[in-house]
Amino acid sequence: MAEGEVTVIVAYQVNAEDVDRFMDAWEKAQAHLKKQKGFVSTTLYRAESANPYFRFVNVGCWQDADHFRAATQNSKFQEASGRLAPYPLYASVYEVAQT
Amino acid sequence: MAEGEVTVIVAYQVNAEDVDRFMDAWEKAQAHLKKQKGFVSTTLYRAESANPYFRFVNVGCWQDADHFRAATQNSKFQEASGRLAPYPLYASVYEVAQT
């Protein structure tokens, strides 16, 4: 990661029967975010086990926290990500503490 | 990530006053894991906000899930990671679903 970049980690609770629906919704939201200023990269991880607490975790990288907030705190993002609403999530902005 | 590698994501709940104690405990556990067969890399992320749900998230990479399990399911790891016990955590083995 380059100097000043931040990592946005979002952990999602998704039932097994909702995986395809979740993936479609995630892709729609990401397609929007990828076009926003300050977006660097994103990786969606899927749990290997059958019944994990968090089936999906998204680790995204942004140039800085302000760009991330500007990209997500507006009605266009709310519309693009609306189909993710059914899935409980925990999200925060992170910095690297240690490797 | 190379073919076959897996990602281990662990989200920790840590109170603000416990940050230094948690970091010490995490470093001890990681010092042990880094010497185990199959370890590839690890990154500990720390939340930027004052009161996040998960203050720390660890994203680790292993050559495969079997190596990770062998490294963590034994008494030596239990000893090395014992001081992490006070912190509630959610851990799973993940594969990359989408980038």
N, CA and C atoms of all chains as a GROMACS GRO file, in nm:
protein
  594
    1MET      N    1   0.083  -0.122   0.000
    1MET     CA    2   0.000   0.000   0.000
    1MET      C    3   0.086   0.126   0.000
    2ALA      N    4   0.044   0.224  -0.074
    2ALA     CA    5   0.118   0.350  -0.080
    2ALA      C    6   0.089   0.434   0.045
    3GLU      N    7   0.178   0.526   0.072
    3GLU     CA    8   0.166   0.618   0.186
    3GLU      C    9   0.028   0.686   0.187
    4GLY      N   10  -0.036   0.683   0.304
    4GLY     CA   11  -0.164   0.753   0.318
    4GLY      C   12  -0.286   0.671   0.282
    5GLU      N   13  -0.264   0.560   0.210
    5GLU     CA   14  -0.380   0.478   0.172
    5GLU      C   15  -0.443   0.413   0.294
    6VAL      N   16  -0.573   0.390   0.285
    6VAL     CA   17  -0.644   0.324   0.395
    6VAL      C   18  -0.711   0.197   0.342
    7THR      N   19  -0.739   0.109   0.436
    7THR     CA   20  -0.804  -0.018   0.404
    7THR      C   21  -0.944  -0.018   0.465
    8VAL      N   22  -1.042  -0.050   0.385
    8VAL     CA   23  -1.179  -0.059   0.434
    8VAL      C   24  -1.215  -0.207   0.440
    9ILE      N   25  -1.245  -0.255   0.559
    9ILE     CA   26  -1.278  -0.397   0.575
    9ILE      C   27  -1.426  -0.408   0.615
   10VAL      N   28  -1.497  -0.488   0.539
   10VAL     CA   29  -1.640  -0.509   0.564
   10VAL      C   30  -1.666  -0.659   0.575
   11ALA      N   31  -1.719  -0.700   0.689
   11ALA     CA   32  -1.752  -0.841   0.711
   11ALA      C   33  -1.903  -0.858   0.702
   12TYR      N   34  -1.946  -0.953   0.616
   12TYR     CA   35  -2.090  -0.973   0.590
   12TYR      C   36  -2.138  -1.108   0.642
   13GLN      N   37  -2.256  -1.105   0.700
   13GLN     CA   38  -2.323  -1.229   0.739
   13GLN      C   39  -2.421  -1.266   0.628
   14VAL      N   40  -2.397  -1.382   0.566
   14VAL     CA   41  -2.478  -1.424   0.452
   14VAL      C   42  -2.511  -1.573   0.467
   15ASN      N   43  -2.637  -1.605   0.458
   15ASN     CA   44  -2.677  -1.747   0.464
   15ASN      C   45  -2.637  -1.818   0.335
   16ALA      N   46  -2.619  -1.948   0.346
   16ALA     CA   47  -2.572  -2.027   0.231
   16ALA      C   48  -2.664  -2.012   0.110
   17GLU      N   49  -2.793  -2.006   0.134
   17GLU     CA   50  -2.887  -2.000   0.021
   17GLU      C   51  -2.889  -1.863  -0.046
   18ASP      N   52  -2.824  -1.765   0.015
   18ASP     CA   53  -2.825  -1.629  -0.040
   18ASP      C   54  -2.695  -1.591  -0.112
   19VAL      N   55  -2.604  -1.687  -0.128
   19VAL     CA   56  -2.471  -1.654  -0.182
   19VAL      C   57  -2.479  -1.589  -0.320
   20ASP      N   58  -2.553  -1.647  -0.412
   20ASP     CA   59  -2.559  -1.592  -0.547
   20ASP      C   60  -2.621  -1.452  -0.547
   21ARG      N   61  -2.726  -1.436  -0.468
   21ARG     CA   62  -2.795  -1.307  -0.460
   21ARG      C   63  -2.702  -1.202  -0.400
   22PHE      N   64  -2.627  -1.242  -0.298
   22PHE     CA   65  -2.531  -1.150  -0.237
   22PHE      C   66  -2.423  -1.110  -0.337
   23MET      N   67  -2.369  -1.208  -0.408
   23MET     CA   68  -2.261  -1.179  -0.503
   23MET      C   69  -2.307  -1.081  -0.611
   24ASP      N   70  -2.427  -1.100  -0.660
   24ASP     CA   71  -2.482  -1.007  -0.760
   24ASP      C   72  -2.491  -0.866  -0.703
   25ALA      N   73  -2.541  -0.857  -0.581
   25ALA     CA   74  -2.557  -0.726  -0.517
   25ALA      C   75  -2.422  -0.661  -0.492
   26TRP      N   76  -2.325  -0.741  -0.447
   26TRP     CA   77  -2.190  -0.690  -0.419
   26TRP      C   78  -2.126  -0.636  -0.548
   27GLU      N   79  -2.143  -0.713  -0.656
   27GLU     CA   80  -2.082  -0.672  -0.783
   27GLU      C   81  -2.141  -0.540  -0.834
   28LYS      N   82  -2.269  -0.523  -0.814
   28LYS     CA   83  -2.333  -0.397  -0.857
   28LYS      C   84  -2.276  -0.279  -0.776
   29ALA      N   85  -2.264  -0.298  -0.644
   29ALA     CA   86  -2.211  -0.191  -0.560
   29ALA      C   87  -2.064  -0.162  -0.595
   30GLN      N   88  -1.987  -0.266  -0.620
   30GLN     CA   89  -1.846  -0.247  -0.651
   30GLN      C   90  -1.827  -0.181  -0.788
   31ALA      N   91  -1.910  -0.218  -0.884
   31ALA     CA   92  -1.899  -0.157  -1.016
   31ALA      C   93  -1.913  -0.005  -1.005
   32HIS      N   94  -1.998   0.037  -0.914
   32HIS     CA   95  -2.014   0.181  -0.890
   32HIS      C   96  -1.889   0.237  -0.820
   33LEU      N   97  -1.844   0.170  -0.715
   33LEU     CA   98  -1.730   0.223  -0.637
   33LEU      C   99  -1.602   0.230  -0.720
   34LYS      N  100  -1.585   0.132  -0.808
   34LYS     CA  101  -1.461   0.128  -0.888
   34LYS      C  102  -1.445   0.250  -0.977
   35LYS      N  103  -1.557   0.317  -1.005
   35LYS     CA  104  -1.552   0.436  -1.092
   35LYS      C  105  -1.529   0.564  -1.012
   36GLN      N  106  -1.526   0.552  -0.878
   36GLN     CA  107  -1.515   0.673  -0.795
   36GLN      C  108  -1.369   0.714  -0.776
   37LYS      N  109  -1.350   0.843  -0.756
   37LYS     CA  110  -1.217   0.900  -0.733
   37LYS      C  111  -1.158   0.844  -0.603
   38GLY      N  112  -1.034   0.800  -0.610
   38GLY     CA  113  -0.967   0.752  -0.490
   38GLY      C  114  -0.972   0.602  -0.470
   39PHE      N  115  -1.052   0.532  -0.552
   39PHE     CA  116  -1.058   0.386  -0.541
   39PHE      C  117  -0.925   0.327  -0.588
   40VAL      N  118  -0.872   0.232  -0.512
   40VAL     CA  119  -0.746   0.167  -0.551
   40VAL      C  120  -0.767   0.021  -0.588
   41SER      N  121  -0.828  -0.057  -0.499
   41SER     CA  122  -0.845  -0.200  -0.527
   41SER      C  123  -0.947  -0.259  -0.430
   42THR      N  124  -0.994  -0.378  -0.463
   42THR     CA  125  -1.086  -0.446  -0.372
   42THR      C  126  -1.069  -0.597  -0.389
   43THR      N  127  -1.084  -0.668  -0.281
   43THR     CA  128  -1.084  -0.815  -0.286
   43THR      C  129  -1.199  -0.866  -0.200
   44LEU      N  130  -1.283  -0.950  -0.258
   44LEU     CA  131  -1.391  -1.013  -0.181
   44LEU      C  132  -1.348  -1.155  -0.147
   45TYR      N  133  -1.344  -1.185  -0.018
   45TYR     CA  134  -1.308  -1.318   0.029
   45TYR      C  135  -1.434  -1.395   0.067
   46ARG      N  136  -1.434  -1.523   0.034
   46ARG     CA  137  -1.548  -1.610   0.068
   46ARG      C  138  -1.499  -1.722   0.158
   47ALA      N  139  -1.570  -1.745   0.268
   47ALA     CA  140  -1.529  -1.848   0.364
   47ALA      C  141  -1.535  -1.986   0.301
   48GLU      N  142  -1.439  -2.071   0.338
   48GLU     CA  143  -1.437  -2.207   0.285
   48GLU      C  144  -1.531  -2.299   0.361
   49SER      N  145  -1.558  -2.267   0.487
   49SER     CA  146  -1.640  -2.358   0.567
   49SER      C  147  -1.789  -2.340   0.535
   50ALA      N  148  -1.869  -2.439   0.572
   50ALA     CA  149  -2.010  -2.442   0.534
   50ALA      C  150  -2.092  -2.337   0.608
   51ASN      N  151  -2.055  -2.311   0.732
   51ASN     CA  152  -2.140  -2.226   0.816
   51ASN      C  153  -2.058  -2.124   0.896
   52PRO      N  154  -1.989  -2.034   0.828
   52PRO     CA  155  -1.903  -1.938   0.897
   52PRO      C  156  -1.984  -1.824   0.957
   53TYR      N  157  -1.927  -1.755   1.053
   53TYR     CA  158  -1.997  -1.639   1.109
   53TYR      C  159  -2.004  -1.528   1.004
   54PHE      N  160  -1.891  -1.501   0.941
   54PHE     CA  161  -1.889  -1.404   0.829
   54PHE      C  162  -1.855  -1.480   0.701
   55ARG      N  163  -1.955  -1.500   0.615
   55ARG     CA  164  -1.930  -1.578   0.493
   55ARG      C  165  -1.846  -1.500   0.394
   56PHE      N  166  -1.861  -1.367   0.394
   56PHE     CA  167  -1.784  -1.284   0.302
   56PHE      C  168  -1.713  -1.172   0.378
   57VAL      N  169  -1.591  -1.143   0.338
   57VAL     CA  170  -1.518  -1.028   0.390
   57VAL      C  171  -1.459  -0.953   0.272
   58ASN      N  172  -1.484  -0.825   0.268
   58ASN     CA  173  -1.432  -0.741   0.160
   58ASN      C  174  -1.319  -0.655   0.216
   59VAL      N  175  -1.204  -0.663   0.152
   59VAL     CA  176  -1.090  -0.580   0.191
   59VAL      C  177  -1.061  -0.485   0.075
   60GLY      N  178  -1.093  -0.359   0.095
   60GLY     CA  179  -1.076  -0.260  -0.011
   60GLY      C  180  -0.969  -0.160   0.024
   61CYS      N  181  -0.906  -0.106  -0.078
   61CYS     CA  182  -0.802  -0.007  -0.055
   61CYS      C  183  -0.841   0.123  -0.125
   62TRP      N  184  -0.826   0.234  -0.052
   62TRP     CA  185  -0.860   0.367  -0.103
   62TRP      C  186  -0.743   0.461  -0.081
   63GLN      N  187  -0.734   0.563  -0.168
   63GLN     CA  188  -0.622   0.658  -0.156
   63GLN      C  189  -0.619   0.725  -0.020
   64ASP      N  190  -0.735   0.754   0.035
   64ASP     CA  191  -0.744   0.806   0.172
   64ASP      C  192  -0.889   0.795   0.219
   65ALA      N  193  -0.909   0.816   0.347
   65ALA     CA  194  -1.042   0.796   0.406
   65ALA      C  195  -1.144   0.897   0.350
   66ASP      N  196  -1.097   1.018   0.318
   66ASP     CA  197  -1.190   1.118   0.266
   66ASP      C  198  -1.250   1.076   0.133
   67HIS      N  199  -1.165   1.019   0.046
   67HIS     CA  200  -1.218   0.972  -0.082
   67HIS      C  201  -1.320   0.860  -0.061
   68PHE      N  202  -1.289   0.770   0.031
   68PHE     CA  203  -1.384   0.661   0.058
   68PHE      C  204  -1.517   0.716   0.107
   69ARG      N  205  -1.511   0.811   0.199
   69ARG     CA  206  -1.635   0.865   0.254
   69ARG      C  207  -1.715   0.940   0.147
   70ALA      N  208  -1.642   1.017   0.065
   70ALA     CA  209  -1.711   1.091  -0.042
   70ALA      C  210  -1.779   0.994  -0.139
   71ALA      N  211  -1.715   0.879  -0.161
   71ALA     CA  212  -1.770   0.782  -0.258
   71ALA      C  213  -1.891   0.708  -0.204
   72THR      N  214  -1.902   0.698  -0.071
   72THR     CA  215  -2.007   0.613  -0.014
   72THR      C  216  -2.118   0.691   0.055
   73GLN      N  217  -2.091   0.816   0.089
   73GLN     CA  218  -2.194   0.892   0.160
   73GLN      C  219  -2.272   0.981   0.064
   74ASN      N  220  -2.339   0.917  -0.028
   74ASN     CA  221  -2.424   0.993  -0.120
   74ASN      C  222  -2.532   0.901  -0.175
   75SER      N  223  -2.633   0.960  -0.235
   75SER     CA  224  -2.751   0.882  -0.274
   75SER      C  225  -2.720   0.785  -0.388
   76LYS      N  226  -2.620   0.817  -0.473
   76LYS     CA  227  -2.588   0.724  -0.583
   76LYS      C  228  -2.531   0.593  -0.529
   77PHE      N  229  -2.449   0.603  -0.426
   77PHE     CA  230  -2.398   0.480  -0.366
   77PHE      C  231  -2.509   0.405  -0.294
   78GLN      N  232  -2.596   0.479  -0.227
   78GLN     CA  233  -2.707   0.413  -0.158
   78GLN      C  234  -2.790   0.332  -0.258
   79GLU      N  235  -2.808   0.388  -0.376
   79GLU     CA  236  -2.885   0.318  -0.479
   79GLU      C  237  -2.808   0.196  -0.530
   80ALA      N  238  -2.677   0.214  -0.555
   80ALA     CA  239  -2.596   0.105  -0.611
   80ALA      C  240  -2.580  -0.010  -0.512
   81SER      N  241  -2.584   0.022  -0.383
   81SER     CA  242  -2.559  -0.080  -0.282
   81SER      C  243  -2.687  -0.126  -0.212
   82GLY      N  244  -2.799  -0.079  -0.260
   82GLY     CA  245  -2.926  -0.106  -0.191
   82GLY      C  246  -2.957  -0.253  -0.174
   83ARG      N  247  -2.916  -0.334  -0.271
   83ARG     CA  248  -2.947  -0.478  -0.264
   83ARG      C  249  -2.857  -0.552  -0.164
   84LEU      N  250  -2.760  -0.480  -0.106
   84LEU     CA  251  -2.680  -0.541   0.003
   84LEU      C  252  -2.746  -0.522   0.139
   85ALA      N  253  -2.852  -0.442   0.142
   85ALA     CA  254  -2.915  -0.407   0.270
   85ALA      C  255  -2.959  -0.527   0.354
   86PRO      N  256  -3.002  -0.638   0.296
   86PRO     CA  257  -3.050  -0.749   0.380
   86PRO      C  258  -2.940  -0.817   0.461
   87TYR      N  259  -2.813  -0.792   0.428
   87TYR     CA  260  -2.705  -0.870   0.490
   87TYR      C  261  -2.638  -0.789   0.601
   88PRO      N  262  -2.646  -0.838   0.726
   88PRO     CA  263  -2.581  -0.766   0.836
   88PRO      C  264  -2.432  -0.753   0.810
   89LEU      N  265  -2.376  -0.636   0.838
   89LEU     CA  266  -2.235  -0.614   0.810
   89LEU      C  267  -2.169  -0.532   0.921
   90TYR      N  268  -2.039  -0.548   0.929
   90TYR     CA  269  -1.956  -0.467   1.019
   90TYR      C  270  -1.846  -0.406   0.933
   91ALA      N  271  -1.837  -0.274   0.931
   91ALA     CA  272  -1.741  -0.206   0.844
   91ALA      C  273  -1.663  -0.100   0.921
   92SER      N  274  -1.535  -0.090   0.892
   92SER     CA  275  -1.454   0.018   0.947
   92SER      C  276  -1.341   0.051   0.851
   93VAL      N  277  -1.284   0.170   0.871
   93VAL     CA  278  -1.164   0.212   0.799
   93VAL      C  279  -1.043   0.175   0.885
   94TYR      N  280  -0.944   0.111   0.823
   94TYR     CA  281  -0.828   0.060   0.897
   94TYR      C  282  -0.697   0.112   0.839
   95GLU      N  283  -0.596   0.114   0.926
   95GLU     CA  284  -0.459   0.137   0.881
   95GLU      C  285  -0.378   0.013   0.918
   96VAL      N  286  -0.265  -0.004   0.851
   96VAL     CA  287  -0.180  -0.119   0.882
   96VAL      C  288  -0.107  -0.092   1.013
   97ALA      N  289  -0.124  -0.185   1.109
   97ALA     CA  290  -0.060  -0.170   1.239
   97ALA      C  291   0.072  -0.246   1.245
   98GLN      N  292   0.075  -0.358   1.176
   98GLN     CA  293   0.192  -0.447   1.189
   98GLN      C  294   0.188  -0.551   1.077
   99THR      N  295   0.305  -0.593   1.032
   99THR     CA  296   0.311  -0.703   0.935
   99THR      C  297   0.414  -0.803   0.982
  100MET      N  298  -0.174  -1.357  -0.463
  100MET     CA  299  -0.164  -1.487  -0.395
  100MET      C  300  -0.137  -1.598  -0.496
  101ALA      N  301  -0.053  -1.691  -0.457
  101ALA     CA  302  -0.022  -1.802  -0.546
  101ALA      C  303  -0.135  -1.905  -0.542
  102GLU      N  304  -0.138  -1.989  -0.646
  102GLU     CA  305  -0.239  -2.096  -0.657
  102GLU      C  306  -0.245  -2.180  -0.530
  103GLY      N  307  -0.366  -2.201  -0.480
  103GLY     CA  308  -0.383  -2.289  -0.365
  103GLY      C  309  -0.370  -2.221  -0.231
  104GLU      N  310  -0.314  -2.100  -0.229
  104GLU     CA  311  -0.299  -2.030  -0.101
  104GLU      C  312  -0.436  -1.991  -0.045
  105VAL      N  313  -0.443  -1.985   0.087
  105VAL     CA  314  -0.567  -1.945   0.152
  105VAL      C  315  -0.541  -1.823   0.240
  106THR      N  316  -0.649  -1.753   0.268
  106THR     CA  317  -0.642  -1.634   0.353
  106THR      C  318  -0.715  -1.662   0.483
  107VAL      N  319  -0.652  -1.633   0.593
  107VAL     CA  320  -0.714  -1.650   0.724
  107VAL      C  321  -0.746  -1.510   0.776
  108ILE      N  322  -0.873  -1.483   0.799
  108ILE     CA  323  -0.912  -1.351   0.847
  108ILE      C  324  -0.968  -1.366   0.989
  109VAL      N  325  -0.911  -1.287   1.079
  109VAL     CA  326  -0.953  -1.291   1.220
  109VAL      C  327  -0.988  -1.148   1.262
  110ALA      N  328  -1.111  -1.129   1.306
  110ALA     CA  329  -1.157  -0.998   1.353
  110ALA      C  330  -1.166  -1.002   1.505
  111TYR      N  331  -1.100  -0.905   1.570
  111TYR     CA  332  -1.092  -0.903   1.717
  111TYR      C  333  -1.168  -0.783   1.775
  112GLN      N  334  -1.236  -0.810   1.884
  112GLN     CA  335  -1.299  -0.702   1.962
  112GLN      C  336  -1.205  -0.666   2.076
  113VAL      N  337  -1.158  -0.542   2.074
  113VAL     CA  338  -1.059  -0.497   2.173
  113VAL      C  339  -1.099  -0.358   2.222
  114ASN      N  340  -1.109  -0.342   2.353
  114ASN     CA  341  -1.137  -0.210   2.410
  114ASN      C  342  -1.018  -0.117   2.395
  115ALA      N  343  -1.044   0.014   2.391
  115ALA     CA  344  -0.938   0.112   2.370
  115ALA      C  345  -0.826   0.098   2.473
  116GLU      N  346  -0.862   0.071   2.596
  116GLU     CA  347  -0.760   0.065   2.701
  116GLU      C  348  -0.674  -0.062   2.693
  117ASP      N  349  -0.714  -0.157   2.610
  117ASP     CA  350  -0.641  -0.283   2.600
  117ASP      C  351  -0.551  -0.292   2.477
  118VAL      N  352  -0.538  -0.183   2.401
  118VAL     CA  353  -0.469  -0.189   2.273
  118VAL      C  354  -0.323  -0.237   2.288
  119ASP      N  355  -0.248  -0.178   2.380
  119ASP     CA  356  -0.107  -0.217   2.395
  119ASP      C  357  -0.094  -0.363   2.438
  120ARG      N  358  -0.181  -0.402   2.531
  120ARG     CA  359  -0.177  -0.540   2.581
  120ARG      C  360  -0.212  -0.638   2.468
  121PHE      N  361  -0.311  -0.600   2.388
  121PHE     CA  362  -0.349  -0.686   2.275
  121PHE      C  363  -0.233  -0.697   2.175
  122MET      N  364  -0.172  -0.584   2.141
  122MET     CA  365  -0.062  -0.585   2.043
  122MET      C  366   0.053  -0.674   2.090
  123ASP      N  367   0.086  -0.666   2.216
  123ASP     CA  368   0.192  -0.753   2.269
  123ASP      C  369   0.155  -0.900   2.254
  124ALA      N  370   0.031  -0.931   2.288
  124ALA     CA  371  -0.014  -1.070   2.280
  124ALA      C  372  -0.016  -1.118   2.135
  125TRP      N  373  -0.061  -1.031   2.045
  125TRP     CA  374  -0.067  -1.067   1.903
  125TRP      C  375   0.074  -1.093   1.848
  126GLU      N  376   0.167  -1.006   1.885
  126GLU     CA  377   0.304  -1.023   1.836
  126GLU      C  378   0.366  -1.154   1.884
  127LYS      N  379   0.336  -1.192   2.005
  127LYS     CA  380   0.389  -1.318   2.056
  127LYS      C  381   0.332  -1.436   1.976
  128ALA      N  382   0.202  -1.433   1.953
  128ALA     CA  383   0.139  -1.541   1.877
  128ALA      C  384   0.193  -1.546   1.734
  129GLN      N  385   0.210  -1.428   1.673
  129GLN     CA  386   0.259  -1.423   1.534
  129GLN      C  387   0.404  -1.467   1.524
  130ALA      N  388   0.485  -1.431   1.622
  130ALA     CA  389   0.626  -1.473   1.620
  130ALA      C  390   0.633  -1.624   1.612
  131HIS      N  391   0.542  -1.690   1.681
  131HIS     CA  392   0.536  -1.836   1.675
  131HIS      C  393   0.489  -1.883   1.537
  132LEU      N  394   0.380  -1.824   1.488
  132LEU     CA  395   0.323  -1.869   1.360
  132LEU      C  396   0.419  -1.848   1.242
  133LYS      N  397   0.494  -1.737   1.248
  133LYS     CA  398   0.585  -1.706   1.137
  133LYS      C  399   0.692  -1.812   1.117
  134LYS      N  400   0.717  -1.889   1.219
  134LYS     CA  401   0.819  -1.995   1.209
  134LYS      C  402   0.760  -2.128   1.161
  135GLN      N  403   0.627  -2.132   1.146
  135GLN     CA  404   0.564  -2.260   1.110
  135GLN      C  405   0.565  -2.280   0.959
  136LYS      N  406   0.564  -2.408   0.920
  136LYS     CA  407   0.565  -2.448   0.780
  136LYS      C  408   0.436  -2.401   0.713
  137GLY      N  409   0.449  -2.340   0.597
  137GLY     CA  410   0.331  -2.297   0.523
  137GLY      C  411   0.290  -2.153   0.544
  138PHE      N  412   0.352  -2.087   0.641
  138PHE     CA  413   0.321  -1.945   0.664
  138PHE      C  414   0.371  -1.861   0.546
  139VAL      N  415   0.289  -1.771   0.497
  139VAL     CA  416   0.330  -1.685   0.386
  139VAL      C  417   0.344  -1.540   0.430
  140SER      N  418   0.239  -1.483   0.489
  140SER     CA  419   0.245  -1.342   0.528
  140SER      C  420   0.131  -1.310   0.624
  141THR      N  421   0.142  -1.196   0.689
  141THR     CA  422   0.034  -1.154   0.778
  141THR      C  423   0.029  -1.002   0.783
  142THR      N  424  -0.089  -0.947   0.794
  142THR     CA  425  -0.106  -0.803   0.812
  142THR      C  426  -0.209  -0.780   0.922
  143LEU      N  427  -0.172  -0.701   1.021
  143LEU     CA  428  -0.266  -0.665   1.126
  143LEU      C  429  -0.316  -0.524   1.098
  144TYR      N  430  -0.447  -0.510   1.084
  144TYR     CA  431  -0.509  -0.381   1.059
  144TYR      C  432  -0.571  -0.328   1.187
  145ARG      N  433  -0.556  -0.198   1.208
  145ARG     CA  434  -0.613  -0.133   1.325
  145ARG      C  435  -0.714  -0.027   1.281
  146ALA      N  436  -0.831  -0.028   1.342
  146ALA     CA  437  -0.936   0.066   1.302
  146ALA      C  438  -0.895   0.209   1.334
  147GLU      N  439  -0.933   0.300   1.246
  147GLU     CA  440  -0.901   0.442   1.267
  147GLU      C  441  -0.998   0.509   1.362
  148SER      N  442  -1.120   0.458   1.370
  148SER     CA  443  -1.220   0.524   1.454
  148SER      C  444  -1.201   0.488   1.601
  149ALA      N  445  -1.262   0.570   1.687
  149ALA     CA  446  -1.238   0.557   1.831
  149ALA      C  447  -1.306   0.434   1.890
  150ASN      N  448  -1.420   0.398   1.835
  150ASN     CA  449  -1.498   0.292   1.898
  150ASN      C  450  -1.554   0.194   1.795
  151PRO      N  451  -1.466   0.123   1.725
  151PRO     CA  452  -1.512   0.033   1.618
  151PRO      C  453  -1.564  -0.098   1.676
  152TYR      N  454  -1.642  -0.169   1.599
  152TYR     CA  455  -1.688  -0.301   1.647
  152TYR      C  456  -1.569  -0.397   1.653
  153PHE      N  457  -1.491  -0.400   1.546
  153PHE     CA  458  -1.368  -0.480   1.545
  153PHE      C  459  -1.249  -0.384   1.538
  154ARG      N  460  -1.178  -0.369   1.649
  154ARG     CA  461  -1.066  -0.273   1.650
  154ARG      C  462  -0.949  -0.325   1.567
  155PHE      N  463  -0.930  -0.457   1.565
  155PHE     CA  464  -0.820  -0.516   1.489
  155PHE      C  465  -0.874  -0.626   1.397
  156VAL      N  466  -0.817  -0.631   1.278
  156VAL     CA  467  -0.845  -0.741   1.186
  156VAL      C  468  -0.712  -0.790   1.133
  157ASN      N  469  -0.692  -0.920   1.142
  157ASN     CA  470  -0.568  -0.981   1.092
  157ASN      C  471  -0.599  -1.056   0.962
  158VAL      N  472  -0.526  -1.024   0.858
  158VAL     CA  473  -0.541  -1.095   0.730
  158VAL      C  474  -0.411  -1.169   0.705
  159GLY      N  475  -0.416  -1.299   0.718
  159GLY     CA  476  -0.296  -1.381   0.702
  159GLY      C  477  -0.305  -1.469   0.579
  160CYS      N  478  -0.190  -1.501   0.522
  160CYS     CA  479  -0.187  -1.586   0.403
  160CYS      C  480  -0.105  -1.711   0.435
  161TRP      N  481  -0.160  -1.826   0.397
  161TRP     CA  482  -0.093  -1.955   0.420
  161TRP      C  483  -0.089  -2.034   0.289
  162GLN      N  484   0.011  -2.122   0.279
  162GLN     CA  485   0.026  -2.201   0.156
  162GLN      C  486  -0.098  -2.284   0.127
  163ASP      N  487  -0.161  -2.334   0.231
  163ASP     CA  488  -0.289  -2.404   0.216
  163ASP      C  489  -0.352  -2.419   0.355
  164ALA      N  490  -0.477  -2.459   0.357
  164ALA     CA  491  -0.551  -2.467   0.484
  164ALA      C  492  -0.492  -2.574   0.577
  165ASP      N  493  -0.440  -2.682   0.520
  165ASP     CA  494  -0.383  -2.788   0.605
  165ASP      C  495  -0.264  -2.735   0.685
  166HIS      N  496  -0.177  -2.658   0.620
  166HIS     CA  497  -0.063  -2.601   0.693
  166HIS      C  498  -0.111  -2.510   0.805
  167PHE      N  499  -0.211  -2.428   0.776
  167PHE     CA  500  -0.263  -2.338   0.880
  167PHE      C  501  -0.317  -2.418   0.997
  168ARG      N  502  -0.395  -2.521   0.968
  168ARG     CA  503  -0.453  -2.600   1.078
  168ARG      C  504  -0.344  -2.670   1.158
  169ALA      N  505  -0.245  -2.725   1.088
  169ALA     CA  506  -0.137  -2.793   1.159
  169ALA      C  507  -0.063  -2.696   1.250
  170ALA      N  508  -0.051  -2.571   1.204
  170ALA     CA  509   0.025  -2.471   1.282
  170ALA      C  510  -0.052  -2.423   1.404
  171THR      N  511  -0.184  -2.432   1.400
  171THR     CA  512  -0.264  -2.371   1.507
  171THR      C  513  -0.333  -2.473   1.597
  172GLN      N  514  -0.344  -2.596   1.551
  172GLN     CA  515  -0.415  -2.695   1.634
  172GLN      C  516  -0.314  -2.781   1.711
  173ASN      N  517  -0.240  -2.717   1.797
  173ASN     CA  518  -0.147  -2.792   1.882
  173ASN      C  519  -0.118  -2.709   2.007
  174SER      N  520  -0.061  -2.773   2.105
  174SER     CA  521  -0.044  -2.709   2.236
  174SER      C  522   0.057  -2.594   2.232
  175LYS      N  523   0.156  -2.601   2.141
  175LYS     CA  524   0.254  -2.491   2.133
  175LYS      C  525   0.188  -2.361   2.088
  176PHE      N  526   0.096  -2.372   1.992
  176PHE     CA  527   0.026  -2.251   1.951
  176PHE      C  528  -0.068  -2.204   2.061
  177GLN      N  529  -0.134  -2.296   2.128
  177GLN     CA  530  -0.223  -2.256   2.239
  177GLN      C  531  -0.144  -2.175   2.342
  178GLU      N  532  -0.021  -2.218   2.366
  178GLU     CA  533   0.063  -2.147   2.463
  178GLU      C  534   0.103  -2.009   2.409
  179ALA      N  535   0.145  -2.006   2.282
  179ALA     CA  536   0.192  -1.880   2.223
  179ALA      C  537   0.080  -1.778   2.209
  180SER      N  538  -0.043  -1.826   2.194
  180SER     CA  539  -0.155  -1.734   2.170
  180SER      C  540  -0.242  -1.717   2.294
  181GLY      N  541  -0.200  -1.773   2.405
  181GLY     CA  542  -0.284  -1.773   2.525
  181GLY      C  543  -0.326  -1.635   2.572
  182ARG      N  544  -0.238  -1.536   2.553
  182ARG     CA  545  -0.270  -1.402   2.601
  182ARG      C  546  -0.369  -1.329   2.509
  183LEU      N  547  -0.405  -1.392   2.397
  183LEU     CA  548  -0.512  -1.335   2.313
  183LEU      C  549  -0.651  -1.380   2.360
  184ALA      N  550  -0.654  -1.474   2.453
  184ALA     CA  551  -0.781  -1.534   2.496
  184ALA      C  552  -0.886  -1.434   2.544
  185PRO      N  553  -0.847  -1.323   2.610
  185PRO     CA  554  -0.951  -1.232   2.660
  185PRO      C  555  -1.030  -1.159   2.551
  186TYR      N  556  -0.980  -1.162   2.426
  186TYR     CA  557  -1.041  -1.078   2.322
  186TYR      C  558  -1.133  -1.163   2.233
  187PRO      N  559  -1.262  -1.132   2.232
  187PRO     CA  560  -1.354  -1.207   2.145
  187PRO      C  561  -1.311  -1.195   2.000
  188LEU      N  562  -1.317  -1.305   1.927
  188LEU     CA  563  -1.271  -1.303   1.788
  188LEU      C  564  -1.362  -1.388   1.700
  189TYR      N  565  -1.358  -1.355   1.572
  189TYR     CA  566  -1.426  -1.433   1.469
  189TYR      C  567  -1.323  -1.467   1.363
  190ALA      N  568  -1.302  -1.595   1.339
  190ALA     CA  569  -1.196  -1.638   1.247
  190ALA      C  570  -1.250  -1.739   1.147
  191SER      N  571  -1.206  -1.728   1.023
  191SER     CA  572  -1.238  -1.830   0.923
  191SER      C  573  -1.126  -1.834   0.818
  192VAL      N  574  -1.124  -1.945   0.745
  192VAL     CA  575  -1.035  -1.959   0.630
  192VAL      C  576  -1.112  -1.918   0.506
  193TYR      N  577  -1.050  -1.833   0.424
  193TYR     CA  578  -1.119  -1.776   0.308
  193TYR      C  579  -1.042  -1.801   0.178
  194GLU      N  580  -1.117  -1.799   0.070
  194GLU     CA  581  -1.055  -1.797  -0.063
  194GLU      C  582  -1.101  -1.668  -0.133
  195VAL      N  583  -1.024  -1.627  -0.234
  195VAL     CA  584  -1.063  -1.505  -0.306
  195VAL      C  585  -1.182  -1.536  -0.396
  196ALA      N  586  -1.290  -1.460  -0.380
  196ALA     CA  587  -1.411  -1.482  -0.459
  196ALA      C  588  -1.414  -1.390  -0.580
  197GLN      N  589  -1.361  -1.270  -0.561
  197GLN     CA  590  -1.375  -1.168  -0.666
  197GLN      C  591  -1.280  -1.053  -0.637
  198THR      N  592  -1.227  -0.992  -0.743
  198THR     CA  593  -1.146  -0.871  -0.723
  198THR      C  594  -1.197  -0.763  -0.816
   0.00000   0.00000   0.00000
